[in-house]
Amino acid sequence: MTWRLPFFEALGDAQRVLIAGAGGGFDVYAGLPLALSLMHEGRTGPWPRPRAAVLAGSGDPAGAQRLYRRALDGKRRTFGPEHPEVALTLNNLAALAVARGDRPVAVALAAEAQRILAPRVAADHPALASVTAFLAEA
């Protein structure tokens, strides 16, 4: 049996589809399955970067920090303060702190991310490996 969802029917003959989210991780949970299904059908588009990452890369770290902080607040309210999604945003904030030369803040944020991730993800999880390596160098 083949499922034909209205979403895919609405795309008709489109050959390229852009799946984008508003940040906060929901695009991963909702958009990624759609993107993978479209990829399976050979109809994918570019993978957009989250808006905060774009701002950070374009020389607006203050704007990126505002967006990451807003995402952090939303994730804490939605998932709870100990969720791995919270840790991922803390890690992004730590990277911004490093970029602006604020190592003590970066270390504190990375340590909080590690504290959240360590009991909740596999030891070889990329995010945990990243914060652990950063803290080993700090």
N, C-alpha and C positions, 0 to 999 in steps of 0.2 A: 504494500500500500504506500502510495506517495502522498505526502501532505502538501497541500497548496494553500499557504497562508495568504490572506488578503494583502499583507505588506508586499509579498513577492509578486502577486498578481498586479498590484498597482505599479510596480517597476516596469512592467511590460517588457519591451525589447531593449531597455537601457543596458549598455555594455559596461559602464563605469559608474559606481555609486560611492559617494563620500559618506562614511559613517563618522560622525563627530559628536562629542559630548560637551557638556558645559563645565566639565571639571568635577572634582569631588569623587571620582572613581565610578560613578554610575554608568559612564560610557563603557567601561570595561565589562560590567555585569550585563548591561543591556545591549550595547553596541557590538561587543566582541562576538557573541554567538551569531548575530546577524551578519557581521563581516565575514566570519568563517563560512557560513552557509553560502554567502555570495561568492566567496573565493572558490568554493567547491564547484559553483556553477560557472566560474570564469568571469565573474562580473564584479571586480573589486576596483576601488579607487585608492587614492593616496591615504596614508595613515597620518592624520593630523597630529601635531604636537599640542599638548595642553597649553592653554592660553598663558598661564603663569610661566611655563618654560620658555615660551616665545618672548615674553616680556623680559625675562632674565637674560636671555641670549641677545636681546636687542638693546641692551644698555639701560633698562628700567628695572633695576633690582627692587626699588621701593614699591613699584606697582606689582611686581611678582610676589613680594613679601605680603602685600595686602591680600592678594588672591589666595596664596597658600594659607594665610592665617584664617581667612574666611572659610576655606575648605576644611581646615583643621577643626574649627568650631562646629561646622556642620557634621563632620565625621564623628566627632565626640558625641554630639547629640543623637545622631542616627544609630551609630554602631556601639557606642560606649567608649570610655576612655582607654580601654586596654585592647582595642581591636587592631589587628595588623595594618589596616588602612590608615589608622591614626599614625602608626609608626612610619609608614611610607611618606606621609606628608611632613612629619618631623624630620625625616631624612632630607627631604627637599629643602626645608628651612635651614637645616645644617649646611647644606651645600651653598645656599645663598650667603650664610654667615661667613663661610670660608672665603667666598668671592669678594666680600667687602672687608676682609681682613679681621673679622671678629672671631678669632679662634676659641676663646673661652665660651662664647655662646654656642658656637658650632659643636664643641665637645659636649656641652650640657644637652643639647638637642639630640645628638647622636647617641648619647648614653641613655636617654629616655627611650629612644627608638629601639635600641638594643634590649633594654629591660622589657619592653612590650613584646618584641619579636621572639626572643630566645625561648620562652616556654611554649610558644604557639606555632612556630613553623619548624620545618626540618632544619637540621644543622647546616645543610648545604644550600639553604635558600639564598638566592642572590642578594636580597636586601639585607639579610642578616650578615652575610659575608662582607658586604660593602661597609656597613657600620662598624663591624668588628675590626676590619682592616684599618679603617680611619682612626678608630680609637687606639689601636695598637701603635699607630704613628704619632698620635697626639702627645 
